[in-house]
Amino acid sequence: MRTRRLLPIQIDDPAFRAMIGRIERMTPREMRAVFARLFGQETSSGNGAWLRRRIIRRLEEIELSHMMPEALRCAEDVARDLRCTLDWAAIPHGRPIPRPRLALDPAGTR
């Protein structure tokens, strides 16, 4: 089965980049604790590369969900400039995913 290749995501927030850097230095045990907080379920995987990819992708999803309202406003401006209308029914609307508190602190304290 072929998987669909995802487009590279560029988030230029220095705090986000620092968070990713911290994840890359975590042990699999620490990443399992972060995984449980982000996904709401435990994993027994000890595969550091898999855990790292899943956690980083989830954090990107959360961050991008907070950028969605701005992106929709930009799309509306472009549509207005092109003198066309957006099919709002085709655009998924939702609230941003809540950012997890202390998601990168496996011990639960800071």
N, C-alpha and C positions, 0 to 999 in steps of 0.2 A: 504494500500500500504506500503510495507516495503522499507525502505531506505537503501542504501548501506552504510555500516560503513566505515568511512575513517580511514586510518592508522594515528597513532599519528605522528605529525610533531615535530621534534626537531630542533629548530634554536638556536644555542649557542651564538648568538651575544648579548652582554650585553645591547647595545643601543636598540635592538629590545625588549628585556625583559623589559626594563624600559618603553618603549612605551606601552606595554601590561599592565603593572602595572598602568600606568596613565589612560588607558581606563577603567580599572576595578574600578577606583574611580570616574568616570564621572557620571553626572546625565543623565537621559534619554534625556533631552533637549539638552545637550552638545553632546551626542552621535548622535542625529538626525542631527546636523550640520556636524559632522564628516562623517556620513553616506552619506550625500548629496555630500560631496567633493569626497569621495572614489568611489561612484557608479554613480555620475552624475545625480542623481534624488532624489527628496524629499521622505520622508516617514512620515506618520502621527503616526506611532507606538510609543506608550509610554512604551512598554514592554522592560525594561532594559536588561533582560537576552537575549532576541532575538537580540536586537541591538548589544549587546556586542559580542555574538557569530558571527554574520554576519561581524562585523567590524574586529574582530580578524582574522577570516578566510580569509577575503580579504587581510589584511596586510600580512598574511602568504603566500598567492598566489603571491603577489607582490615580497616578499623577495625570494621565491623559484624560481621565474622566473629569478632572477638575478644570481642564483646559477646554472642554466641549462647549460651554456657553459662549466663550470668546470666539471659537471657531465657527459656531453657527451665526454669530453676528457678522463675522467677516464674510461668510458665504452669502448672507443676505445682501450685504453691500455690493459684492461682486455681481450678484444676480440683478440688482437694481441698475448697476452701471451697464450691464449687458442688455437691459430692458427685457428681462425675462422673469419668470416667477419660479420660486422653489416649490417642489412638491413636498410640503411639510409632512404629509401622511407617510411618505417613504423614508423620512429621517427619524431614526429611533431617538426618542426623548427619554431622558431619565435623570435622576439626580446623581450627582457625583458619588462615587464610592467613598465611604468614610475613611479617612486616613487613620491607620492604626496607631494607637498610643503606645510608645515604648516597644514597638515591634522589633527593634534591633537589639534589645536588651534581654538576652535569654534568661537572666536571673530574675527579671521582673523589678529590678531596682536600678536607680541611676545615681 
